[in-house]
Structures are given as structure tokens and as C-alpha cells.
Amino acid sequence: MSLIRRRSLGVLAAVAVLVGACGGGASPTPAPASQAPSAAPASATPAASAAPAEQTLTYAIDGEITLLSNGLNDVPTGYASAWLHAQLYRYDASLTPVPDLAAKLADITEGGKVWTLTLRDGLKFSDGSPLTSADVVQTYEIARSPNCRYNPSVCLSSVLDKVEAVDPVTIKFTLKDPAVTFGTLYLPGIYIESKAAIDASYAKFKEGTSKVTAAESKAVIDKLDAIDKATPADGTPDYSPLTADMEALLAKAGIALPDKAAYTDDKGVLDAAGYANELATGVRALDAQFTAPAIDALAAAYPYLSYGTNPVGAGPFKLDQFKPGESLTYSRNENYWAGLPQISKMFIPIIKDDIAGGQALKAGQIDWKYSLEGTTYEEIKDAPNLKFDEYPDFGFFALYFNLRSGQLFADKNLRQAVAWCVDKPATVAAATSNQGVAVYSEIPPASWAYPTDLQKYEPRDVAKAKSLIEASGWKLGADGIYEKDGKKLSTVVAVRAERPNRSKFMQLLSDQVKECGMDIKYKEVDFASLLNMLDNFPHVNAADPASKRPFDAYFGGFSTGYDPDPFSLYHSSQCTTKEQPALYNYICYQNPEVDKLIEAGLKEFDQAKRATIYHDYAKLQAEDLPVFYAWSDIARQGLAKTVNSTAGDLPLDTPTFYWEPEKLTNIK
């Protein structure tokens, strides 16, 4: 199974970016073709076909469901969708990529550019239809399209040159350049989806769009393009004057309009520009049906297909019922390649509040909660009916600085002043109740590439912070806050609501930086508003939407992959723009030397040499300080003691402890 996150998620349900086996992480370099095993390890052999009747599992998630497909755009949906799907590789309990739908690891030739894979015999989707190379090819063709609307972390236009079906069970991938991450991130990170189901869903989409003519679509596109042309190079287009036109066009085409609630603040004020921007994305997807090659038209339409809420996967379970805002119900997939799952039914309620979810777990109302905040864990850790999976988290929480020209923290002196003004270890300890570990890079302590000897901005030095601020021309005002050109050194930072450790960290940071003449407040905002801010360029501050200005900084988290490759987060090419809003480099970090190191890390197959490359990368970034890293969690999942496995004791020290989901049991 795989958990990946699209766009923002930044926002650790506490990201994205890619996680396999329902987790994510740093994986060893793939073995050369000559060393590749001929079959899956013995632990991946099918489970016994007979399963106890009606074993059920209640598995809580903490947010709304978006798309149960490769187009998912948040962590809760990632965890929910992972049970429905399978991919070519998955991660085992040691975080090593092993064959899933593939019969063996890829044969890698031509210096790492050509990867050839063979599927297992007799694979089927949950609806009983055969899974063949045609399904793999279409899945990856969509991923390599310039119009890819999968999670951006697995869009492959810059990676994959072509994908071909050699025969019904053999697929040949040709990369643009050698990339070790194709095996450590992408093969475990992309769900193989039913071509027949996607095509049927797309046919229904086309029925609706056929009601619109190419001329009608072009008329609205021309108006959008005119707004783009009239917008200054350093400005942001405002499509809101075209809202009515776009709504009418999309409605005529049968494309669902965006939910206005997601663009409305707690005072009932609609972010008209953000809403219009999402409408414009839909209009461009519609126009692609008239102007783009067939696969690119399909890729553009992908997030609007009904398939997203009615998927046909090859994972251990299938979807029975979806109640938006409430729950999901699954039943076991009788066609699962690894054997009939022991669990016959899964019920997945949405419990957004972490403490409430923890109490439900303690009370026996749910069997599994995939994440526990430190405060919640402390409240329930001694419950005799529970056990906990604990491991160093492959993810981090941080204060992200918007580096675009004109934003407050585009000035490196101010970023470094924040770092010098905050006692990070003490602040992390207080905010997380000692459940977090202070970090100085996005590469986590548990990674083989974990960097040492970084600039840590410790111990706290108020005088140094003030000297940096004053070196940039700021003068201390009568109220103790620096001023420059009539502007206060002041901003408000968006923080996800119902996550007390994040708010506490920001409150402690706010108190400390005030001593250094900086006014950095924070505001809790709902998850949807935070996603809206990150998903839509120019990233209007969700903590102050009335300003209509991009955020200066925001506080959030990101799940990193088991492979330390930071391309999607920090390579200059991944900077979000009005043309490419759905990427991860929201802060627009651009450093040519960092880019070179990131590119070198992608092409180096020797793990020790890769580690050196990432150490050098992290040192450069620590000096630039585009992100003030805060902490990585001691990650925990809470389970009822009844949750076990036919394979033996669950290894409760890894995120992939349930990498063989068909063997999970819950006998009460």
C-alpha cells in the first residue's frame, strides 16, 4: 500500500510526500539487475485462503476525504485510500522496496535509464477484471503528462520519457535521466488503477463536456488569458470578474463547482480570488478536451472524474460506502493477489479532534488511530487495552518563509534573526510535552542521510538577532517593534486548528521574537482553509484573507519519503507560479548550488555517496534558512491489543508494521 500526499500537504496530518506501505521513508538503493530477486520474499507469500468470518476493524482518520485515487490531496485521504490500492513495489517492515504487483524487482539497464518489470501471474482488480500491462501503462502515461493532476510528488513529466507494454505482463520504463528514486519513491508511490474503470468514468465526463462547444470554451479561455496578459509580471491575476462566466460554463459541462465553504473564512467572507482561481483550473481542464492530445486531455480531466470517489483498485479492500464528512466502509477484496484478507470489514469514521480520537480508542469505540499527538498519548498511554507503534517520524514541522520578492522574509537577515531569537530545543520540548525532537533539516534523524554539523543558531542570542535586523535598515519603534519605510516588522501566521502543540510552539515563538523587536502573531485556521492557501497561487494568507496578500510565513508540517530526495520541496523548478500552482515549493526557494546537489543526488546509485551529497545540500540550506525547522515527532499509532497478525508479533517500531495487510487480525 502507499500513502502519498498531493499539493499542500505540507500539512502533516500531522505530509506528503510519498509514503509506501501506508507510511513513507528512506529506502536503500535498488539492487542492480544482477542482484534482483526472482520473486517476492517469502514473507510476501499469499495468506491462507480461509479467513475467520466477520472480523472487523474500525480505523479512524482525522480529516475530510478528497479523492481516493492518485489524485488525493491530503494525509487523511492518503491513509484511507491506501487500503484500496496496490502499486508495483511496496515497502516491507524494514522500509526496503519489495515487489508488490511486480513479480520481482526491475531489471535496470543502460546506466539506470531503462527499468523493465514483469507483473505477477493472474492479477485482478477488486471488481474481478484482469490487471495487465495496459493498466500500468495508462497509469504512468497520466503521471508523465504535462497535465498530470496526480499528487504532484508522483507526477513524472520531468522524470519519465516513455512507458511501453512489451507484452500483457511486461512493462518497459525509459527515464529521461538515471534516477535512483524511480525505485525508491515512484514505483512504491503510484497506485495502479483500472484502465477500464478510468476510461468508463472519463466517458461519462466527456458526455457532459460534449454539451459545450470548443468555441464556448475558447471564449472564456481568451478572457482568462487577457487577464493574465494584463497582470504585471510581479502581480497575481484576479479571475473573479469572470466568476459567473466560468460557473456557467462548468455547470453546462457537468463539472462540479468548487465548494465555496472551502474558500470562506470564519466570518463568512468568501475569498473570491481563490474561488475564481479554482474555477479557472476547471475551465482549463475543460478546454484541454478540445485542444490537447488524448492522454493529456484525460490527465487534465482526472481530478474531475467520478472515479475519484468510486475507485477500482487492486489493494486488500474495496469501497462499499462513502459518506462525505462522516465515514467510509470497506469490505475485503476477494481477488487480492496476496490472499484473502483476514479482516472482512473496515469502518473508517472521521474524528478530527486528536484528543477525542484518543479517547474513542481508549474506550474501545475504535480499534486503530494512525497518529497520536503527544498530549493525547500522555492521556491514554497507560490504558490496559491498548498498544502503540512508535518510531522516529519521517516528517517535520516548521515555520516556512515566503521568499518571493516583496515578502517580509525574502530578506535572509530576518530569517536568521528569527532563528537566533528562539531557543529551539526548549521551545520544542515545551510545545510537544517532550514528545518531539528538535531538527535542523527536513532529512529526519532516522534517515541514513541524516546530516550533522549544521548551523543550528544556538544558543539563543537576542543581540545577534537585533544586529541582523538593523543591518537590513530597520529601526526600533516606540512600541518595541522594528519599522522600515512605514511598515512594521509584523505578520500573522496561519496554523492548523485543533493541533495544540503547533499553536503552543507558535505562541512561544511569538513571545520570544517580540523581545527581538518582531511582531509575529499566529491564528488557528481550519484544515480546508490551510489547504486552500497552499493549493492556490499566490497563496493568500489564510490567517489574514482580507489583506489579499500572500503569506509571509506559515507553520505546518510535511511527511518526507523514505528516500531523502528533496526535489519536489526545494528545487527551483518546483516553485509554484500561476502557471504551475499545484507543486510543493510554495515558498519559492531558489538556489543554483542547491539545485546542482539535488540533481546529483538523483543520479547517484551509491548510497554512501548520496549521503555525502545530501549532507552538503543540508549545510547550504541551513545557512540560507528558507525554513525554520522545528521538530520531528516521536510518531505513534494507537491500536487495540486485539489487532495482530497471522505472521506473528507485529513489529511495533516501524511505520510499515502492517505492510502485509492481508494478515492483520482483530479477534475480540
N, C-alpha and C positions, 0 to 999 in steps of 0.2 A: 504494500500500500504506500501511498505517497501523500504527504501534506505539503502543499505549496501555497504561496500566497501571492496574490496579484496586486499590482499597484501599491497602494499605500503600505501595505502592511509592513510597513513600518510598524504598525501598531500591534505589537505583540499582544496576543490575547492574553495576551500578555505575554517577527514576522514571520513573512516571507519569504528565508526566501524559499528555499526549497527544502522540503523535508521528506524523506522517504521512510517507509515503514511507519507511517504516522508520526514521524519525527523529522530530524534533519541533521546533517553533520559532516564532519571532516572524515573523508574516506581515504583509504590507501590508494595509491596509483594503480590503475588496472594492470593485471598481469599481461605480459607480451603474449602474442598469439600462441607461441610455442608452449607457454605455461598454462594456458587457459584450460580449466577442467572441461571434460567432455559432457558433463551433466551437472545438475544442481547437487549441492552437498547432501549427504544422507539425511540431514535434519529437515530437508525440504521434501521428503517423500510424502506421498498422499497419506492423509489420516484415514483411520478406519472408516469404512462407509457407513457403519451403523452408529447413530448418534442418539443419546438419551432424548426422549421426547420432551418437547416444550421446556427446554432450558431457555430462560430469557435473561436479558441483560438490559439494565437501564443506565444509559450513558449520557451524562449531562453536558451540554455546551453552553457557552456564556454570551452568545450574540446571535443576531439575526442571520438567516440563511440567504445567500445570494444565488449563485449558480453552482449546481452540483456537477461540475464538469471542469475541463481545463480552463474555463473562464472564471473560476472562483476568484473572489477579490477580498477575502478576509480570512482570518485564522479560524474562527468558529466553523465556517463553511468548509475549510480545509480539513479539519478533523472529522466533520460529519461525512464529507464526500469520500474520504479515504477508504471507508469500509465498502464502498460500492465499486471500486475500480482496481485495476491492476496495470502494471507497466512492464516494460521489457526487463528491467532489473528492479530489485528491491534491496534494502539494507538488512543484514542479519543482526543478531544481538550484539555483535562486536563492531557494528557500523561499517561492515565491509559490503560493497555491492556484490550481490549474487544473482544468478538468473531467476527471473520470475516467470514471465510468459516466454522468455527465451529459453531454449534448451541448454545452452551453455553460454559462457562469456564470448564476446565478439572476437573474431579473427581481425587483428589490427594490422594493416599493411600500408605501404607507401609512406613510411615515416610517421604514421599516426593520422593520415588523412582519410583513409578508407577503412570503414568498420562494417564487417559482414556478420549478420546474425541469422540464426535459424530458430523458428518457433517450435515449441513443443507439439507433439502429435495430438490431434483431436481437440484442440482448444475450442471452447464455446463461450458466447456471451450469456448473460443471465436469462435472456429470452430464448435460449436454445439454438440460436443461429451460430454458424461457424465463425471463428475468428481466424482470419488469414492475413497474408502479407498485404492484401488490398486495404484492410482496415488500418494497418500500421502506416502504410504509405500515405493515405489521406490524412491521418492524424498528424504526421510530420510535415506534410505539404502545407497544411494550415499553419503549423508552427513556423515554417520558413517563409511564409508570405509576408510581404511588406505591410499588409493589412492585418497581421496577426493580432487577435484580441484575446488570446490566452492570457494567463498571468504573465506579465512582461518578463519575469525571470526565466520563462521557458520559451520565449519567442526567439526563433533561430535564424532570422534573416541575415544576421552578420556572421553566423556560425556554419550553417548547413548549405552546401552548394546544391546538392540534389539527393533524392531518396528514390530508390528503384526496387520494384519487386522482381527478383531474379526468377522466382517460381512461387507457388502458393504458400510456401513456408520459409522462404529465404528473402532477406531484405539487405540491400547494399546502401550504406550511407556514405556519401562523399562530402567531406568537410572542406570549407574554404581554406582553412589552415589547420595544422595539427592542434588538437585541443584535448588535453587530458580530461577536462571537465565534461566532455561528452559522455564519458563513462561514469563519472562520479556525481554528476548533477543531472544531466538531461535524460539519460536513459532511465534512471530511477525517478525522474521528476515529471514525466509526461504520461498521463493516462492514455491507454489505447482505447479508443472509442469506436463504437459500431458505425461503419460507413453507411450501412443500410438505414440505421436509425437517424443519423445525421442527415442523410440525403432526404429521407421522408419528412423530417422536420423542416429542412430547407425548402422543400417543395411547397409546404404549407405557407412558409414565409413568402415565397415567390408568388403564390396565389394572391396574397394581399398587395404586394408591390406592383402586380400587374394592373392594378386599378389606377396606378399613377403613370403618367407618360414621362418619357425622357425629357421632353420639353418643360413639363411642370417642375421636375426635379432640378433641371438646369437653371430655371428662373430663380429658384431660391438659392442655389449654389452661387450664382452670379452675384446675388445680393450679399452673401457671406463673403465672397472674395472681394467685393467692393469695400466692405468694412475692413477687411484685412489690409487692403491696399492703402486705405486712408489712415490706418493706425500708425503712429510713429514707430520707428524701429525699436525704441525702448519702452513702448507703451503696450497696453493689453487691449485686444479687440473686445468690444462690448456688443454682443449679438442680441441684447434684449429688445431693441426696436423691432426685431424680426420674430419675436416670440409667437405672435398669433399666426404668422405665415408658416412657421416651422411646425407648430402644433397641428395646424390644419393639414399640412402635407403628410406628416407622420400618421395622423389619425386616418386619413384616407388610405394610406398604405397598410393599415392594420398593425402598425408598430406601436407598442405600448409606450405611453409618455412617461418620463421620469416621475418619480414620486416627489411631489412638491414638499412633503414633510421633511425629506432629507435635506432640503435647501432652506428650511425655515428655522430661525433661531428661537430661543426660549421665550422671546417676547412676541412671537408670531410674525416677525418680519421676514419676508421672502428675500433670499439672495437672488435677485433677478438675473444678474450676470452669470452666476454659477449655473442656475437652472437653464438659461439660454445656451450656455456652452455645452451642456449635456444634450440638449435638443439638437444643436449643430452637429454633434458627433453622430447622432442618429440619422440626420439628413445626409451626411457624407456617406454613411453606410448604405443608405438607400440609393444614392447616386452611383455608388460603385456597382450596383446591379446593372446599370446601363453602360458604364464606362470601363470597367475593369475586366481582365481575363477571368475565366470561370472560377479558378481556385481562389483568386484574390477577392472576387465578389462574395464567395462563400465565407472566407475568412472575415471580411468586414461585417457580414450578417451574423456571424457566430454567436455573439452575446445576446442577440435578439431572438434566437431560436427557442422554441418550446422545449427542445432537448435539455436545456439547462436546468429545468425543474422536473424533467421526466427522463433521466438518463438511462442508457442501457450499457452497463459496464461488465467487466469480467472479474470483479472482485468477489469476496466471500459472501456478500449480501446484496439484496436488491431492494429497491424502494417500493413500499406498499402505499404509504400515505404521507403527504406533506401538508401540514397546517401552518401557513406563514405566521410567524410571530409566536408560535406555540410549540410545535414539535414535529418530529419525523418518526415514522415507523418502518422498520426493515424486517424482511424475512430472509432466511439463509438461501444462498444461491446453490441450487442442486446441481448446477453444471460447473461449479468451481473446480479448476484443474487440480488443486492440491487435496481434494477430498471434501466430503460433506461436512460443513461446519457443525461443531457440537452445539453451539448456540442456535436455537431455532428462530428466535425473535429478538429484535433490538428495539427499545423505545428510547428516543432521544429528545428529552424535554429541553427547552431553553430556560436557563436560570441565570440571569445576567449578573446578579449581585453575588460576589465571591463568597461572602460570609454566609449568605442564605444557601448557596450551593453546598458549602461545607457542612452546615447544619443538617441539610437534607441527607447528605452522605452518612453522617453520624447517626441519624435517626433511622437509617435503613430504607429511606424512600428512594434513593438511587444507589447504584452499585459501583459507579465509577465517575470521578471528576478529573478531567485531564490536566487541570492546572490548579494550584493552590497558592494564594498569596501567603506571605509569611505570617500575617496576623491570623488568617483563617487556620493555618496549620497549627499554630500555637494553641488555638481553642479546641482542636479536635484530635491532636496527636496521641492522646492517651486513651482514646476510645478503644475498648477491647475488641470491637467487631471490625476494626479497620487495619489495613496495612498500607505502606507508602513506597512508591518508586521514587528514588532520589538519585540525582545525577547533576554534574555541573552543566548548566544550561548553555546550549549553543544559541545564544542570543544576548541582547544587551538593551539597556535603557539609557537614553542620552538626551542632552539638550542640543538640538540641531540648529545651526546658524544659517540663515539665508545669505548666500554670498553674492547675490546679484548686485550690480551697481545701484547705488541709491538706498540700499537697505542698511540698517544700523550696523550690523555686524559684518558688513563687507570689509571693514577695517580690522585687520588681524590684531592690531594692538588691543582693540576692545574685546576680542575673543580671548586673548591671552590674559587680559585683566580679569575677566570672569573666572578663569581657571586659577589664577593666583589668589583670588579673593575668597575662594571656597575651600574649606577643609574637607576634601572629598571623603577620605576614609571615615571620619567621624560622622559626616552627614549621611553617608550610605548606611552606616551601622544604625543610626537613629531612625532613618526613614524606613528601613526594612526590618527593624527589630532583630538585627544581626542575621537576617536571612538572605542577604545579598553580599557579593564580593565586589569591591571597587575594581574597575577595569579602566584601561587606558588605550584600548584599541578594540575594534569590532571582532578581532580574532580572539576567541574565548580561551580561558585558561586550560580547558580540556583538549584543545586542539594541538596536533603535532606541530603546527606552525606558530604557536603562541610566541609573540615577540617579547624580548626582555630589553632592559636598558633604554627604555623610552623616556622622553621628557614627561615628568609627572606633575610639575608645577606644585611641588611640595617642599617644605612645609608652607602653610598659608602665610602670605606676605602682603598685607594691605598697602604698605608704602610702595612696593613694586607695582601693584595693580594701579594705584593712582598715578604713578610716574608714566606708565604706558598710556593711560587715558589723556594725561596732559600733553604728552608728546604728540598726540594727534590733534592738538589745538582746542581741547575742551577746557572750560573754566568752571570752577566750582561756584554754584549759585548760592544765594542766601538760604535756601531751604536744604542745602547739603547735597543737592543733585547737580551733576555737571550739566553745562549748557554749551551750545555751539550754534552760531548762526540762527539764534532764536528758537532752537529746538532743544528739548530736554533729552538727556540720556535715559530714555524711558521707553518701555514697551510692555505689552501684556502677552503672555504665553499660553497657548491652548494646551490643556492636559485632559486626558480621558477621564470622564466622571466614573465614579464607583470603583476607583482604584486608589485607595487611601495612601499607599506607600509612595505613589508618584506625586500626589498632591503634597504630602509631607516633605518630600525631597525638595520640591519647588518652593515651599514655604521657608524651609531652612536656607535654601539658596538665596531667596529674596531678602531674608533678614541679613545675611552676610554681605551681599553685594551692596546693600544700602550703606554699609559702613565705608564702602569704597566709592560712594557717590553715584551709584547706578540704581535706577528705579525699575526693577524687573518684577512685575506682578504676574500672577497667573490666574487663569479662570478654567474651571472644570466645564467641559463641553461633552455632549453625548457622542457616542461612537460614530453614529451616522454623520454628524457634522464634521468630526475629525477626518473621516474618510473623504467627505466631500471636499474639504480643504486640500487634501493631498492628491486626490484624483483629478482635480480640475485646475489647470493652469489659468491664472498666475498664482494660485494657492492663496486666495484671500483669507486673511487671518480669521479663523473660526472663533477666536476669543474676542474679536472686535470686528464683526462683519460690516457694521455701519460705516467703518472707515473706508471700505472697498480697497484696502491696501493689502499687499501680500504680507505674510507673517515675517517678522524679523527673526523670530526663533520659535520653535515648538518643542515640546517634550513628548517623547514617545519611545517605542521600542521596536526592535527588529529581530526576527529569528534568522540566524545565519545558517548556511548549509554546512554539512559535514566537511565539505571542501572549502578552504578559506578564500577561494577566488572572490575578489570584491568588485568585479567588473560592473555588475548591474547597479551597485551602490555608488561607485565613485569614479568611474571612467568618464572622461569629458563627453564622450559621445552619448552618454546616457542622461545628460542634463535635460530636464523637462523644458519644453517650449510649447508655444501654442500649436505647433505642427505635430509635436510628439508629447502629449501631456501624460500619457499612461506609463511613464517609466519610474525608476526609483530614485534617481539623483535629483530630488526635489530642491535641494539647496544649491544646485548647480556648482558643485565643486569641480574645478578645472586646474590641473597641474600637469604640464607636459612630462615632467620627470616621473610623476606617479603613474601616468598613463603608460609609459615605457615599461615600468616594472610590472604593472598589471598584465600587459600584453606578453611579457616574457614568462610570467608565471603560468599562463595558459598553454604555452608551447613546451614547457619543460616537464618531461615524464619522470625524471629522477626526484623522488620525494625530498631527499636531503637538500638538493639544490633549490628546489621550490621553496623550502622553508627559509633558506637564506634570502631569496628574492622577497618573500613576504616580510621578513624582518626589516629589510632595507625600506620597503614600502611603508611599513608602520612607523618607522622613525621619521620619515619625511612628513607623513600625515600628522604625527603628534606635534611637530613644530608648526605646521600650518594651522592646526586645530579647527578644522571645519565643523567638528562635532566635539562637544564636551561630554565624553563618555562618563556615565555614572556608575552603573553596576550591572553585573550578570547575576541572575537569580541562582540560588540553590534550587533547581527545578524539582517539583514534586507532583506526582499524580496520586490521588487518593483512591483506594479500592476497598471494597468489602472483602473480608478474608475468604469469602466463598468463591472469589474469582481466581481460577487456577488454570492449569494446562495439562493435557494428556501427555505432554512431552516431559513432564517433571516440574520441579520448582521453577517459578518464574524468576528470571534474573533481574531483581528489582534495583538495579544500579545503572540502567541504560534507558534512553528514550525509546529504544526498539525492543523492549522486553516482550512485546506481543507481536513480533514480526511474523509468527505463524498463527494468524487469527483463526484458522480453521480448527486449531487445537484448544482454543480457550473454552473453559467450562465455567459454569456458575450454578453448582448444585447446592441447594439450600435445604 
